[in-house]
Amino acid sequence: MNNQDHKAANTLKWMAWTATIVGMLLLVFNVSDLRSENFPLMVSIGCLIAGMNIFLLSAVFRLMTLKAQ
């Protein structure tokens, strides 16, 4: 894995952590009002799901660059 691939994988990892932390913070402050009209709660759930998907993409990206070598 060259330096550019390593930087891209690390960038994806940090983006995933950021989305997950934002989702957790929004969830903590909005979990008491469980309604589908609660927009911040829906955004927090979306951020948590997106964070996990970005983590998965980061792992796949690392594996694809290792296989290419």
N, C-alpha and C positions, 0 to 999 in steps of 0.2 A: 504494500500500500504506500503510494508516494505521498508527499506532503500535502498536495492539493486534495487528494481523496480523504486524507485524515482530517483536514480542516473542514471539509464538507460534512463528514460524518459527525464531527464534534459540534458543528453548527446545528445540525438537525437534532442532536441530543439536547443542546441548550434550549432550542425552540420548544422541544417537547417538555422539558422541565418547566419552562416559563408558562406554557399553556396549562400544564397540570396544576401548578401553584396558583395561577389566576383562577382556575376552576374551583380549586379547594377553598380559596378565600371567599369567592362569591357564594359557594355552597354553604359555608359556615354562617354567613350573614343573612341568607335568604331561605334556609331550610324550614323555618317555622311556618311559612305560608305556602303550603303544598297545593297549588292550583296550577292549571295549565296556562292561566293568564299571567302568571308571575314570570315576566320576561327575564329578570336577572337569574332566577333559578334555572330556566331553560338554557340560558347562555352558559351557566356554570356546568351543567351536565354536558353540553356540547363541547366545552373546553376540556373536560375530563376525557371524553371519548376521543377528541382530536389529539390530545397529548399522548394517549396510548397508541394511536395510529402512527403518530410521528416517531415514537420510540420504535415501533415495528419497522417503519421505513428506514430508520437509521441502521438497525441491525441488518436488514436486507441489503442496504447500500454497502455496508462493510463486507458482507459475504460476497456480493457481486464483484467488488473490487479485488477481493482475495482470489476469487475464481479466475478472474481475467489475468492474473499474474501467472 
